[in-house]
Amino acid sequence: MRKNALDNVRIEVICRDCGTAQGRPIGYFRDHSNLTCHGCGTEIVLENRQFYASIVEFGKTMARLRDPCLH
């Protein structure tokens, strides 16, 4: 996935063990597939394939919102 305007959009990753949320820009996940929870220390591993598919879909949705006549 190439760098684009979505790289600066922040998302919240929530620990399934303790519920602590951590914000990161989408671009962070280009080079990282995991985080350590600040609340409990659990390693949070993201499924990159699903994550990137969600980002692509989000980008398409944002493009439709910017110019609905093109889609």
All heavy atoms as TSV, in Angstrom:
chain	resi	resn	atom	element	x	y	z
A	1	MET	N	N	0.844	-1.169	0.000
A	1	MET	CA	C	0.000	0.000	0.000
A	1	MET	C	C	0.892	1.234	0.000
A	1	MET	O	O	1.817	1.339	0.767
A	1	MET	CB	C	-0.872	-0.034	1.245
A	1	MET	CG	C	-1.917	1.008	1.247
A	1	MET	SD	S	-3.068	0.597	2.550
A	1	MET	CE	C	-3.249	2.171	3.262
A	2	ARG	N	N	0.627	2.176	-0.862
A	2	ARG	CA	C	1.454	3.368	-0.952
A	2	ARG	C	C	1.022	4.405	0.075
A	2	ARG	O	O	-0.080	4.372	0.589
A	2	ARG	CB	C	1.391	3.951	-2.352
A	2	ARG	CG	C	0.022	4.404	-2.769
A	2	ARG	CD	C	0.042	4.948	-4.197
A	2	ARG	NE	N	-1.268	5.172	-4.703
A	2	ARG	CZ	C	-2.068	6.178	-4.335
A	2	ARG	NH1	N	-1.675	7.041	-3.462
A	2	ARG	NH2	N	-3.261	6.306	-4.862
A	3	LYS	N	N	1.929	5.327	0.369
A	3	LYS	CA	C	1.598	6.392	1.307
A	3	LYS	C	C	0.578	7.327	0.684
A	3	LYS	O	O	0.629	7.623	-0.496
A	3	LYS	CB	C	2.856	7.169	1.671
A	3	LYS	CG	C	3.801	6.373	2.518
A	3	LYS	CD	C	4.945	7.234	2.975
A	3	LYS	CE	C	5.835	6.430	3.884
A	3	LYS	NZ	N	6.894	7.215	4.466
A	4	ASN	N	N	-0.339	7.798	1.497
A	4	ASN	CA	C	-1.356	8.720	1.024
A	4	ASN	C	C	-1.918	9.509	2.202
A	4	ASN	O	O	-1.438	9.397	3.320
A	4	ASN	CB	C	-2.450	7.969	0.262
A	4	ASN	CG	C	-3.113	6.900	1.095
A	4	ASN	OD1	O	-3.469	7.127	2.242
A	4	ASN	ND2	N	-3.268	5.719	0.537
A	5	ALA	N	N	-2.952	10.287	1.942
A	5	ALA	CA	C	-3.543	11.136	2.968
A	5	ALA	C	C	-4.113	10.331	4.141
A	5	ALA	O	O	-4.204	10.843	5.249
A	5	ALA	CB	C	-4.635	12.003	2.355
A	6	LEU	N	N	-4.469	9.095	3.912
A	6	LEU	CA	C	-5.008	8.280	4.996
A	6	LEU	C	C	-3.961	7.939	6.042
A	6	LEU	O	O	-4.304	7.590	7.174
A	6	LEU	CB	C	-5.609	6.983	4.449
A	6	LEU	CG	C	-6.841	7.115	3.569
A	6	LEU	CD1	C	-7.285	5.749	3.077
A	6	LEU	CD2	C	-7.962	7.798	4.314
A	7	ASP	N	N	-2.684	8.029	5.701
A	7	ASP	CA	C	-1.632	7.690	6.645
A	7	ASP	C	C	-1.690	8.533	7.914
A	7	ASP	O	O	-1.234	8.102	8.967
A	7	ASP	CB	C	-0.251	7.854	6.012
A	7	ASP	CG	C	0.118	6.692	5.117
A	7	ASP	OD1	O	-0.627	5.692	5.094
A	7	ASP	OD2	O	1.151	6.773	4.452
A	8	ASN	N	N	-2.238	9.733	7.846
A	8	ASN	CA	C	-2.298	10.614	9.010
A	8	ASN	C	C	-3.574	10.462	9.831
A	8	ASN	O	O	-3.682	11.036	10.907
A	8	ASN	CB	C	-2.144	12.069	8.573
A	8	ASN	CG	C	-0.780	12.316	7.969
A	8	ASN	OD1	O	0.211	11.753	8.412
A	8	ASN	ND2	N	-0.727	13.146	6.957
A	9	VAL	N	N	-4.529	9.688	9.332
A	9	VAL	CA	C	-5.780	9.461	10.066
A	9	VAL	C	C	-5.471	8.573	11.266
A	9	VAL	O	O	-4.861	7.519	11.135
A	9	VAL	CB	C	-6.842	8.792	9.165
A	9	VAL	CG1	C	-8.075	8.422	9.962
A	9	VAL	CG2	C	-7.199	9.695	7.997
A	10	ARG	N	N	-5.888	9.031	12.430
A	10	ARG	CA	C	-5.638	8.263	13.654
A	10	ARG	C	C	-6.774	7.280	13.914
A	10	ARG	O	O	-7.941	7.601	13.732
A	10	ARG	CB	C	-5.473	9.187	14.849
A	10	ARG	CG	C	-4.188	9.989	14.777
A	10	ARG	CD	C	-3.972	10.816	16.008
A	10	ARG	NE	N	-3.759	10.057	17.213
A	10	ARG	CZ	C	-2.593	9.526	17.600
A	10	ARG	NH1	N	-1.524	9.674	16.847
A	10	ARG	NH2	N	-2.493	8.860	18.736
A	11	ILE	N	N	-6.396	6.090	14.345
A	11	ILE	CA	C	-7.371	5.080	14.733
A	11	ILE	C	C	-7.084	4.653	16.172
A	11	ILE	O	O	-5.974	4.805	16.664
A	11	ILE	CB	C	-7.361	3.858	13.802
A	11	ILE	CG1	C	-5.998	3.175	13.830
A	11	ILE	CG2	C	-7.758	4.217	12.392
A	11	ILE	CD1	C	-5.997	1.811	13.204
A	12	GLU	N	N	-8.087	4.145	16.807
A	12	GLU	CA	C	-7.942	3.629	18.164
A	12	GLU	C	C	-7.868	2.107	18.099
A	12	GLU	O	O	-8.720	1.462	17.492
A	12	GLU	CB	C	-9.137	4.028	19.028
A	12	GLU	CG	C	-9.236	5.511	19.293
A	12	GLU	CD	C	-8.158	6.018	20.225
A	12	GLU	OE1	O	-7.883	5.370	21.257
A	12	GLU	OE2	O	-7.571	7.069	19.908
A	13	VAL	N	N	-6.847	1.558	18.726
A	13	VAL	CA	C	-6.706	0.117	18.863
A	13	VAL	C	C	-7.033	-0.190	20.317
A	13	VAL	O	O	-6.451	0.405	21.226
A	13	VAL	CB	C	-5.274	-0.333	18.512
A	13	VAL	CG1	C	-5.110	-1.827	18.742
A	13	VAL	CG2	C	-4.944	0.031	17.073
A	14	ILE	N	N	-7.972	-1.093	20.525
A	14	ILE	CA	C	-8.435	-1.400	21.881
A	14	ILE	C	C	-7.960	-2.792	22.285
A	14	ILE	O	O	-8.158	-3.767	21.557
A	14	ILE	CB	C	-9.971	-1.319	21.952
A	14	ILE	CG1	C	-10.406	0.096	21.584
A	14	ILE	CG2	C	-10.477	-1.715	23.335
A	14	ILE	CD1	C	-11.896	0.269	21.420
A	15	CYS	N	N	-7.338	-2.854	23.442
A	15	CYS	CA	C	-6.857	-4.127	23.980
A	15	CYS	C	C	-8.046	-4.997	24.357
A	15	CYS	O	O	-8.932	-4.558	25.097
A	15	CYS	CB	C	-5.969	-3.872	25.196
A	15	CYS	SG	S	-5.383	-5.396	25.996
A	16	ARG	N	N	-8.068	-6.218	23.870
A	16	ARG	CA	C	-9.198	-7.096	24.186
A	16	ARG	C	C	-9.105	-7.650	25.607
A	16	ARG	O	O	-10.089	-8.135	26.148
A	16	ARG	CB	C	-9.298	-8.234	23.183
A	16	ARG	CG	C	-8.162	-9.211	23.261
A	16	ARG	CD	C	-8.372	-10.328	22.287
A	16	ARG	NE	N	-7.223	-11.225	22.356
A	16	ARG	CZ	C	-6.928	-12.099	21.457
A	16	ARG	NH1	N	-7.699	-12.212	20.392
A	16	ARG	NH2	N	-5.887	-12.875	21.586
A	17	ASP	N	N	-7.924	-7.555	26.223
A	17	ASP	CA	C	-7.778	-8.060	27.589
A	17	ASP	C	C	-8.232	-7.062	28.645
A	17	ASP	O	O	-8.895	-7.430	29.604
A	17	ASP	CB	C	-6.331	-8.465	27.860
A	17	ASP	CG	C	-5.910	-9.702	27.076
A	17	ASP	OD1	O	-6.787	-10.440	26.595
A	17	ASP	OD2	O	-4.691	-9.932	26.957
A	18	CYS	N	N	-7.874	-5.773	28.484
A	18	CYS	CA	C	-8.198	-4.796	29.534
A	18	CYS	C	C	-9.042	-3.624	29.038
A	18	CYS	O	O	-9.510	-2.824	29.841
A	18	CYS	CB	C	-6.923	-4.278	30.187
A	18	CYS	SG	S	-5.957	-3.136	29.169
A	19	GLY	N	N	-9.216	-3.482	27.714
A	19	GLY	CA	C	-10.047	-2.416	27.172
A	19	GLY	C	C	-9.364	-1.070	26.999
A	19	GLY	O	O	-10.004	-0.106	26.623
A	20	THR	N	N	-8.066	-1.006	27.272
A	20	THR	CA	C	-7.340	0.244	27.094
A	20	THR	C	C	-7.224	0.569	25.611
A	20	THR	O	O	-6.873	-0.286	24.801
A	20	THR	CB	C	-5.923	0.152	27.710
A	20	THR	OG1	O	-6.052	-0.105	29.104
A	20	THR	CG2	C	-5.136	1.429	27.495
A	21	ALA	N	N	-7.536	1.820	25.245
A	21	ALA	CA	C	-7.452	2.263	23.850
A	21	ALA	C	C	-6.156	3.031	23.637
A	21	ALA	O	O	-5.705	3.772	24.511
A	21	ALA	CB	C	-8.641	3.145	23.509
A	22	GLN	N	N	-5.561	2.828	22.480
A	22	GLN	CA	C	-4.346	3.529	22.100
A	22	GLN	C	C	-4.522	4.081	20.700
A	22	GLN	O	O	-4.896	3.345	19.796
A	22	GLN	CB	C	-3.150	2.570	22.102
A	22	GLN	CG	C	-2.895	1.937	23.447
A	22	GLN	CD	C	-1.744	0.985	23.376
A	22	GLN	OE1	O	-0.604	1.399	23.261
A	22	GLN	NE2	N	-2.048	-0.304	23.420
A	23	GLY	N	N	-4.256	5.360	20.515
A	23	GLY	CA	C	-4.372	5.976	19.203
A	23	GLY	C	C	-3.062	5.919	18.439
A	23	GLY	O	O	-1.995	6.141	19.006
A	24	ARG	N	N	-3.160	5.601	17.160
A	24	ARG	CA	C	-2.002	5.599	16.265
A	24	ARG	C	C	-2.472	6.058	14.889
A	24	ARG	O	O	-3.586	5.743	14.477
A	24	ARG	CB	C	-1.408	4.201	16.099
A	24	ARG	CG	C	-0.787	3.581	17.315
A	24	ARG	CD	C	0.558	4.197	17.621
A	24	ARG	NE	N	1.320	3.456	18.580
A	24	ARG	CZ	C	1.125	3.451	19.887
A	24	ARG	NH1	N	0.126	4.133	20.392
A	24	ARG	NH2	N	1.888	2.765	20.696
A	25	PRO	N	N	-1.605	6.757	14.143
A	25	PRO	CA	C	-1.960	7.071	12.759
A	25	PRO	C	C	-1.895	5.799	11.916
A	25	PRO	O	O	-1.092	4.903	12.187
A	25	PRO	CB	C	-0.901	8.083	12.332
A	25	PRO	CG	C	0.233	7.890	13.270
A	25	PRO	CD	C	-0.335	7.325	14.536
A	26	ILE	N	N	-2.733	5.729	10.903
A	26	ILE	CA	C	-2.754	4.546	10.036
A	26	ILE	C	C	-1.368	4.258	9.462
A	26	ILE	O	O	-0.963	3.104	9.365
A	26	ILE	CB	C	-3.802	4.721	8.915
A	26	ILE	CG1	C	-5.212	4.629	9.512
A	26	ILE	CG2	C	-3.626	3.691	7.813
A	26	ILE	CD1	C	-6.329	4.910	8.542
A	27	GLY	N	N	-0.620	5.292	9.113
A	27	GLY	CA	C	0.717	5.102	8.555
A	27	GLY	C	C	1.659	4.339	9.468
A	27	GLY	O	O	2.593	3.675	9.015
A	28	TYR	N	N	1.435	4.396	10.767
A	28	TYR	CA	C	2.263	3.665	11.732
A	28	TYR	C	C	2.266	2.178	11.414
A	28	TYR	O	O	3.284	1.498	11.545
A	28	TYR	CB	C	1.730	3.909	13.152
A	28	TYR	CG	C	2.351	3.050	14.219
A	28	TYR	CD1	C	3.518	3.440	14.854
A	28	TYR	CD2	C	1.769	1.843	14.598
A	28	TYR	CE1	C	4.098	2.656	15.832
A	28	TYR	CE2	C	2.331	1.052	15.576
A	28	TYR	CZ	C	3.497	1.461	16.189
A	28	TYR	OH	O	4.064	0.666	17.164
A	29	PHE	N	N	1.129	1.681	10.978
A	29	PHE	CA	C	0.980	0.248	10.753
A	29	PHE	C	C	1.585	-0.221	9.438
A	29	PHE	O	O	1.590	-1.404	9.154
A	29	PHE	CB	C	-0.491	-0.142	10.865
A	29	PHE	CG	C	-1.026	0.131	12.238
A	29	PHE	CD1	C	-1.808	1.242	12.485
A	29	PHE	CD2	C	-0.707	-0.705	13.291
A	29	PHE	CE1	C	-2.284	1.514	13.748
A	29	PHE	CE2	C	-1.170	-0.440	14.565
A	29	PHE	CZ	C	-1.955	0.671	14.796
A	30	ARG	N	N	2.122	0.698	8.669
A	30	ARG	CA	C	2.844	0.306	7.459
A	30	ARG	C	C	4.098	-0.487	7.845
A	30	ARG	O	O	4.490	-1.428	7.164
A	30	ARG	CB	C	3.230	1.553	6.652
A	30	ARG	CG	C	3.867	1.257	5.330
A	30	ARG	CD	C	4.202	2.515	4.566
A	30	ARG	NE	N	3.111	3.464	4.463
A	30	ARG	CZ	C	2.023	3.314	3.731
A	30	ARG	NH1	N	1.851	2.227	3.023
A	30	ARG	NH2	N	1.091	4.243	3.699
A	31	ASP	N	N	4.729	-0.090	8.960
A	31	ASP	CA	C	5.971	-0.729	9.400
A	31	ASP	C	C	5.828	-1.548	10.680
A	31	ASP	O	O	6.782	-2.168	11.118
A	31	ASP	CB	C	7.040	0.342	9.622
A	31	ASP	CG	C	7.379	1.098	8.351
A	31	ASP	OD1	O	7.458	0.463	7.280
A	31	ASP	OD2	O	7.560	2.321	8.435
A	32	HIS	N	N	4.662	-1.510	11.301
A	32	HIS	CA	C	4.454	-2.206	12.571
A	32	HIS	C	C	3.182	-3.044	12.501
A	32	HIS	O	O	2.160	-2.562	12.039
A	32	HIS	CB	C	4.307	-1.200	13.716
A	32	HIS	CG	C	5.456	-0.267	13.836
A	32	HIS	ND1	N	5.519	0.932	13.159
A	32	HIS	CD2	C	6.594	-0.350	14.546
A	32	HIS	CE1	C	6.650	1.545	13.452
A	32	HIS	NE2	N	7.322	0.788	14.287
A	33	SER	N	N	3.268	-4.266	12.996
A	33	SER	CA	C	2.068	-5.111	13.004
A	33	SER	C	C	1.616	-5.421	14.425
A	33	SER	O	O	0.694	-6.206	14.618
A	33	SER	CB	C	2.325	-6.407	12.242
A	33	SER	OG	O	3.359	-7.143	12.866
A	34	ASN	N	N	2.273	-4.808	15.409
A	34	ASN	CA	C	1.839	-5.044	16.776
A	34	ASN	C	C	2.110	-3.835	17.658
A	34	ASN	O	O	2.850	-2.931	17.288
A	34	ASN	CB	C	2.492	-6.292	17.350
A	34	ASN	CG	C	4.002	-6.218	17.302
A	34	ASN	OD1	O	4.598	-5.163	17.216
A	34	ASN	ND2	N	4.642	-7.372	17.359
A	35	LEU	N	N	1.461	-3.844	18.807
A	35	LEU	CA	C	1.611	-2.810	19.830
A	35	LEU	C	C	1.693	-3.512	21.171
A	35	LEU	O	O	1.214	-4.628	21.321
A	35	LEU	CB	C	0.378	-1.906	19.912
A	35	LEU	CG	C	-0.193	-1.223	18.722
A	35	LEU	CD1	C	-1.598	-0.748	19.061
A	35	LEU	CD2	C	0.652	-0.027	18.390
A	36	THR	N	N	2.223	-2.819	22.157
A	36	THR	CA	C	2.150	-3.299	23.526
A	36	THR	C	C	1.141	-2.421	24.245
A	36	THR	O	O	1.233	-1.194	24.216
A	36	THR	CB	C	3.525	-3.216	24.222
A	36	THR	OG1	O	4.449	-4.025	23.499
A	36	THR	CG2	C	3.433	-3.716	25.647
A	37	CYS	N	N	0.167	-3.044	24.877
A	37	CYS	CA	C	-0.883	-2.311	25.573
A	37	CYS	C	C	-0.273	-1.509	26.711
A	37	CYS	O	O	0.489	-2.047	27.525
A	37	CYS	CB	C	-1.931	-3.279	26.104
A	37	CYS	SG	S	-3.214	-2.462	27.090
A	38	HIS	N	N	-0.641	-0.236	26.808
A	38	HIS	CA	C	-0.174	0.623	27.898
A	38	HIS	C	C	-0.867	0.284	29.208
A	38	HIS	O	O	-0.369	0.627	30.276
A	38	HIS	CB	C	-0.416	2.098	27.567
A	38	HIS	CG	C	0.373	2.589	26.409
A	38	HIS	ND1	N	1.744	2.664	26.412
A	38	HIS	CD2	C	-0.019	3.020	25.189
A	38	HIS	CE1	C	2.168	3.131	25.247
A	38	HIS	NE2	N	1.108	3.351	24.481
A	39	GLY	N	N	-2.004	-0.381	29.131
A	39	GLY	CA	C	-2.763	-0.700	30.337
A	39	GLY	C	C	-2.294	-1.961	31.040
A	39	GLY	O	O	-2.084	-1.965	32.252
A	40	CYS	N	N	-2.087	-3.035	30.274
A	40	CYS	CA	C	-1.767	-4.320	30.909
A	40	CYS	C	C	-0.495	-4.978	30.382
A	40	CYS	O	O	-0.084	-6.017	30.890
A	40	CYS	CB	C	-2.944	-5.281	30.756
A	40	CYS	SG	S	-3.264	-5.818	29.063
A	41	GLY	N	N	0.107	-4.407	29.344
A	41	GLY	CA	C	1.347	-4.960	28.814
A	41	GLY	C	C	1.181	-6.087	27.811
A	41	GLY	O	O	2.168	-6.631	27.316
A	42	THR	N	N	-0.049	-6.435	27.476
A	42	THR	CA	C	-0.308	-7.486	26.496
A	42	THR	C	C	0.136	-7.032	25.115
A	42	THR	O	O	-0.061	-5.886	24.740
A	42	THR	CB	C	-1.821	-7.814	26.463
A	42	THR	OG1	O	-2.215	-8.304	27.734
A	42	THR	CG2	C	-2.153	-8.837	25.387
A	43	GLU	N	N	0.730	-7.950	24.350
A	43	GLU	CA	C	1.073	-7.639	22.965
A	43	GLU	C	C	-0.181	-7.764	22.115
A	43	GLU	O	O	-0.874	-8.779	22.142
A	43	GLU	CB	C	2.148	-8.579	22.435
A	43	GLU	CG	C	2.562	-8.231	21.031
A	43	GLU	CD	C	3.667	-9.123	20.498
A	43	GLU	OE1	O	3.999	-10.131	21.142
A	43	GLU	OE2	O	4.182	-8.814	19.426
A	44	ILE	N	N	-0.483	-6.712	21.360
A	44	ILE	CA	C	-1.643	-6.687	20.471
A	44	ILE	C	C	-1.122	-6.876	19.059
A	44	ILE	O	O	-0.352	-6.060	18.565
A	44	ILE	CB	C	-2.396	-5.346	20.583
A	44	ILE	CG1	C	-2.866	-5.104	22.017
A	44	ILE	CG2	C	-3.570	-5.311	19.603
A	44	ILE	CD1	C	-3.357	-3.692	22.272
A	45	VAL	N	N	-1.517	-7.974	18.421
A	45	VAL	CA	C	-1.072	-8.279	17.066
A	45	VAL	C	C	-2.234	-8.021	16.112
A	45	VAL	O	O	-3.342	-8.509	16.320
A	45	VAL	CB	C	-0.595	-9.750	16.946
A	45	VAL	CG1	C	-0.163	-10.056	15.526
A	45	VAL	CG2	C	0.534	-10.020	17.928
A	46	LEU	N	N	-1.974	-7.243	15.080
A	46	LEU	CA	C	-3.007	-6.907	14.097
A	46	LEU	C	C	-2.899	-7.830	12.901
A	46	LEU	O	O	-1.803	-8.166	12.458
A	46	LEU	CB	C	-2.848	-5.463	13.641
A	46	LEU	CG	C	-2.930	-4.437	14.758
A	46	LEU	CD1	C	-2.504	-3.087	14.245
A	46	LEU	CD2	C	-4.337	-4.380	15.300
A	47	GLU	N	N	-4.042	-8.220	12.368
A	47	GLU	CA	C	-4.084	-9.008	11.141
A	47	GLU	C	C	-3.935	-8.041	9.978
A	47	GLU	O	O	-4.896	-7.380	9.595
A	47	GLU	CB	C	-5.401	-9.778	11.046
A	47	GLU	CG	C	-5.580	-10.818	12.125
A	47	GLU	CD	C	-4.622	-11.972	11.969
A	47	GLU	OE1	O	-4.232	-12.299	10.830
A	47	GLU	OE2	O	-4.251	-12.550	13.002
A	48	ASN	N	N	-2.743	-7.917	9.439
A	48	ASN	CA	C	-2.468	-6.906	8.424
A	48	ASN	C	C	-3.326	-7.025	7.174
A	48	ASN	O	O	-3.756	-6.022	6.628
A	48	ASN	CB	C	-0.997	-6.924	8.038
A	48	ASN	CG	C	-0.144	-6.279	9.096
A	48	ASN	OD1	O	-0.621	-5.466	9.890
A	48	ASN	ND2	N	1.116	-6.635	9.131
A	49	ARG	N	N	-3.593	-8.209	6.716
A	49	ARG	CA	C	-4.378	-8.371	5.500
A	49	ARG	C	C	-5.774	-7.773	5.680
A	49	ARG	O	O	-6.260	-7.037	4.838
A	49	ARG	CB	C	-4.465	-9.849	5.134
A	49	ARG	CG	C	-4.850	-10.118	3.723
A	49	ARG	CD	C	-4.760	-11.563	3.366
A	49	ARG	NE	N	-4.264	-12.374	4.470
A	49	ARG	CZ	C	-4.095	-13.664	4.436
A	49	ARG	NH1	N	-4.385	-14.314	3.347
A	49	ARG	NH2	N	-3.645	-14.339	5.463
A	50	GLN	N	N	-6.403	-8.108	6.786
A	50	GLN	CA	C	-7.734	-7.565	7.065
A	50	GLN	C	C	-7.662	-6.064	7.322
A	50	GLN	O	O	-8.525	-5.311	6.883
A	50	GLN	CB	C	-8.348	-8.255	8.278
A	50	GLN	CG	C	-8.673	-9.702	8.034
A	50	GLN	CD	C	-9.123	-10.393	9.307
A	50	GLN	OE1	O	-8.876	-9.928	10.409
A	50	GLN	NE2	N	-9.779	-11.527	9.142
A	51	PHE	N	N	-6.645	-5.644	8.036
A	51	PHE	CA	C	-6.477	-4.231	8.356
A	51	PHE	C	C	-6.309	-3.404	7.090
A	51	PHE	O	O	-6.968	-2.393	6.898
A	51	PHE	CB	C	-5.283	-4.069	9.288
A	51	PHE	CG	C	-5.012	-2.655	9.688
A	51	PHE	CD1	C	-5.864	-1.990	10.549
A	51	PHE	CD2	C	-3.905	-1.997	9.203
A	51	PHE	CE1	C	-5.610	-0.681	10.915
A	51	PHE	CE2	C	-3.648	-0.694	9.568
A	51	PHE	CZ	C	-4.503	-0.034	10.431
A	52	TYR	N	N	-5.429	-3.845	6.195
A	52	TYR	CA	C	-5.203	-3.111	4.948
A	52	TYR	C	C	-6.437	-3.121	4.053
A	52	TYR	O	O	-6.733	-2.136	3.391
A	52	TYR	CB	C	-3.983	-3.646	4.197
A	52	TYR	CG	C	-2.686	-3.205	4.819
A	52	TYR	CD1	C	-1.688	-4.112	5.114
A	52	TYR	CD2	C	-2.464	-1.865	5.122
A	52	TYR	CE1	C	-0.500	-3.701	5.693
A	52	TYR	CE2	C	-1.288	-1.447	5.697
A	52	TYR	CZ	C	-0.307	-2.373	5.980
A	52	TYR	OH	O	0.864	-1.958	6.555
A	53	ALA	N	N	-7.184	-4.221	4.048
A	53	ALA	CA	C	-8.428	-4.256	3.274
A	53	ALA	C	C	-9.411	-3.222	3.821
A	53	ALA	O	O	-10.105	-2.548	3.053
A	53	ALA	CB	C	-9.037	-5.654	3.308
A	54	SER	N	N	-9.451	-3.066	5.127
A	54	SER	CA	C	-10.327	-2.061	5.735
A	54	SER	C	C	-9.890	-0.652	5.362
A	54	SER	O	O	-10.723	0.226	5.118
A	54	SER	CB	C	-10.325	-2.207	7.258
A	54	SER	OG	O	-10.863	-3.441	7.632
A	55	ILE	N	N	-8.581	-0.414	5.320
A	55	ILE	CA	C	-8.061	0.899	4.946
A	55	ILE	C	C	-8.417	1.221	3.496
A	55	ILE	O	O	-8.839	2.331	3.176
A	55	ILE	CB	C	-6.539	0.982	5.152
A	55	ILE	CG1	C	-6.216	0.927	6.642
A	55	ILE	CG2	C	-5.965	2.253	4.523
A	55	ILE	CD1	C	-4.744	0.776	6.934
A	56	VAL	N	N	-8.284	0.248	2.612
A	56	VAL	CA	C	-8.628	0.448	1.204
A	56	VAL	C	C	-10.112	0.794	1.082
A	56	VAL	O	O	-10.485	1.730	0.374
A	56	VAL	CB	C	-8.270	-0.799	0.364
A	56	VAL	CG1	C	-8.872	-0.720	-1.023
A	56	VAL	CG2	C	-6.758	-0.955	0.280
A	57	GLU	N	N	-10.947	0.061	1.784
A	57	GLU	CA	C	-12.387	0.334	1.742
A	57	GLU	C	C	-12.697	1.719	2.306
A	57	GLU	O	O	-13.524	2.453	1.753
A	57	GLU	CB	C	-13.155	-0.737	2.519
A	57	GLU	CG	C	-14.651	-0.596	2.407
A	57	GLU	CD	C	-15.165	-0.708	0.979
A	57	GLU	OE1	O	-14.582	-1.460	0.178
A	57	GLU	OE2	O	-16.154	-0.025	0.660
A	58	PHE	N	N	-12.031	2.096	3.372
A	58	PHE	CA	C	-12.207	3.427	3.951
A	58	PHE	C	C	-11.819	4.499	2.937
A	58	PHE	O	O	-12.522	5.500	2.774
A	58	PHE	CB	C	-11.369	3.554	5.227
A	58	PHE	CG	C	-11.432	4.904	5.867
A	58	PHE	CD1	C	-12.607	5.367	6.427
A	58	PHE	CD2	C	-10.312	5.712	5.915
A	58	PHE	CE1	C	-12.659	6.612	7.029
A	58	PHE	CE2	C	-10.352	6.953	6.513
A	58	PHE	CZ	C	-11.530	7.404	7.073
A	59	GLY	N	N	-10.711	4.298	2.232
A	59	GLY	CA	C	-10.280	5.253	1.207
A	59	GLY	C	C	-11.306	5.405	0.099
A	59	GLY	O	O	-11.581	6.521	-0.365
A	60	LYS	N	N	-11.895	4.297	-0.326
A	60	LYS	CA	C	-12.927	4.347	-1.370
A	60	LYS	C	C	-14.154	5.111	-0.879
A	60	LYS	O	O	-14.742	5.902	-1.615
A	60	LYS	CB	C	-13.321	2.932	-1.782
A	60	LYS	CG	C	-12.256	2.211	-2.566
A	60	LYS	CD	C	-12.685	0.789	-2.864
A	60	LYS	CE	C	-11.621	0.020	-3.589
A	60	LYS	NZ	N	-11.998	-1.382	-3.806
A	61	THR	N	N	-14.535	4.859	0.360
A	61	THR	CA	C	-15.681	5.565	0.936
A	61	THR	C	C	-15.412	7.063	1.008
A	61	THR	O	O	-16.282	7.879	0.654
A	61	THR	CB	C	-16.002	5.017	2.339
A	61	THR	OG1	O	-16.304	3.626	2.223
A	61	THR	CG2	C	-17.168	5.746	2.975
A	62	MET	N	N	-14.223	7.444	1.444
A	62	MET	CA	C	-13.875	8.860	1.533
A	62	MET	C	C	-13.872	9.504	0.148
A	62	MET	O	O	-14.315	10.635	-0.015
A	62	MET	CB	C	-12.512	9.043	2.208
A	62	MET	CG	C	-12.503	8.623	3.668
A	62	MET	SD	S	-13.737	9.460	4.678
A	62	MET	CE	C	-13.098	11.113	4.655
A	63	ALA	N	N	-13.419	8.784	-0.874
A	63	ALA	CA	C	-13.420	9.311	-2.240
A	63	ALA	C	C	-14.846	9.549	-2.718
A	63	ALA	O	O	-15.134	10.564	-3.352
A	63	ALA	CB	C	-12.689	8.354	-3.180
A	64	ARG	N	N	-15.762	8.629	-2.384
A	64	ARG	CA	C	-17.168	8.803	-2.767
A	64	ARG	C	C	-17.789	10.004	-2.061
A	64	ARG	O	O	-18.599	10.719	-2.637
A	64	ARG	CB	C	-17.969	7.538	-2.473
A	64	ARG	CG	C	-17.727	6.425	-3.469
A	64	ARG	CD	C	-18.740	5.309	-3.314
A	64	ARG	NE	N	-18.676	4.650	-2.026
A	64	ARG	CZ	C	-17.912	3.601	-1.741
A	64	ARG	NH1	N	-17.128	3.084	-2.669
A	64	ARG	NH2	N	-17.934	3.057	-0.549
A	65	LEU	N	N	-17.399	10.229	-0.825
A	65	LEU	CA	C	-17.921	11.376	-0.094
A	65	LEU	C	C	-17.403	12.694	-0.665
A	65	LEU	O	O	-18.120	13.684	-0.695
A	65	LEU	CB	C	-17.545	11.287	1.390
A	65	LEU	CG	C	-18.254	10.198	2.177
A	65	LEU	CD1	C	-17.665	10.115	3.580
A	65	LEU	CD2	C	-19.743	10.443	2.247
A	66	ARG	N	N	-16.142	12.687	-1.124
A	66	ARG	CA	C	-15.568	13.907	-1.698
A	66	ARG	C	C	-16.205	14.248	-3.023
A	66	ARG	O	O	-16.428	15.404	-3.335
A	66	ARG	CB	C	-14.052	13.748	-1.888
A	66	ARG	CG	C	-13.261	13.975	-0.623
A	66	ARG	CD	C	-11.789	14.111	-0.911
A	66	ARG	NE	N	-11.203	12.926	-1.521
A	66	ARG	CZ	C	-10.707	11.904	-0.841
A	66	ARG	NH1	N	-10.716	11.898	0.456
A	66	ARG	NH2	N	-10.178	10.876	-1.476
A	67	ASP	N	N	-16.475	13.251	-3.846
A	67	ASP	CA	C	-17.032	13.507	-5.167
A	67	ASP	C	C	-18.007	12.393	-5.541
A	67	ASP	O	O	-17.669	11.482	-6.291
A	67	ASP	CB	C	-15.921	13.602	-6.205
A	67	ASP	CG	C	-16.404	14.226	-7.500
A	67	ASP	OD1	O	-17.618	14.437	-7.662
A	67	ASP	OD2	O	-15.549	14.523	-8.344
A	68	PRO	N	N	-19.240	12.447	-5.041
A	68	PRO	CA	C	-20.208	11.377	-5.285
A	68	PRO	C	C	-20.581	11.193	-6.747
A	68	PRO	O	O	-21.062	10.142	-7.131
A	68	PRO	CB	C	-21.419	11.783	-4.445
A	68	PRO	CG	C	-21.255	13.225	-4.185
A	68	PRO	CD	C	-19.781	13.519	-4.241
A	69	CYS	N	N	-20.338	12.174	-7.585
A	69	CYS	CA	C	-20.676	12.040	-9.008
A	69	CYS	C	C	-19.751	11.088	-9.741
A	69	CYS	O	O	-20.095	10.588	-10.813
A	69	CYS	CB	C	-20.620	13.420	-9.679
A	69	CYS	SG	S	-21.840	14.557	-9.021
A	70	LEU	N	N	-18.580	10.828	-9.204
A	70	LEU	CA	C	-17.617	9.964	-9.878
A	70	LEU	C	C	-17.887	8.482	-9.622
A	70	LEU	O	O	-17.305	7.641	-10.277
A	70	LEU	CB	C	-16.194	10.286	-9.417
A	70	LEU	CG	C	-15.665	11.668	-9.828
A	70	LEU	CD1	C	-14.276	11.869	-9.254
A	70	LEU	CD2	C	-15.626	11.789	-11.350
A	71	HIS	N	N	-18.769	8.161	-8.678
A	71	HIS	CA	C	-18.930	6.750	-8.315
A	71	HIS	C	C	-20.334	6.306	-8.499
A	71	HIS	O	O	-21.291	6.518	-8.162
A	71	HIS	CB	C	-18.468	6.515	-6.889
A	71	HIS	CG	C	-17.043	6.940	-6.695
A	71	HIS	ND1	N	-15.984	6.187	-7.108
A	71	HIS	CD2	C	-16.520	8.089	-6.205
A	71	HIS	CE1	C	-14.857	6.818	-6.833
A	71	HIS	NE2	N	-15.155	7.981	-6.284
